[in-house]
Amino acid sequence: MCKINVDAGVDRASSKGIVATVCRSSQGHFIVASVMVVPNITNPKTLEAMACLEALALAEDCGVYRLIVASDCLNVINNIKGDASLHLYDDPSRYLSDI
């Protein structure tokens, strides 16, 4: 079992976002990480959703099939789980069609 922590950041001055993932083993040992710069997307919820998708792609690339994805954005997590009552300004579910 692995845990992949995800996070996102915004650089509004240059109109780009950043998504990052860190994968650790169940013992807490570092396995792999990734960082992506995303031009022209500055919505934090959208970027956090993209980070979740990147976590799944990273896990697949590393052959990890038992994992936990950890995010600090409850709105995105609830949206991924299918909570239609949430209102997101830029619906990140469109980026999560692979889930």
Secondary structure, DSSP 8 states (H G I E B T S, - for coil): -EEEEEEEEEEGGGTEEEEEEEEEETT--EEEEEEEEEET---HHHHHHHHHHHHHHHHHHTT--SEEEE-S-HHHHHHHTT-TT---SS-GGGG-TT-
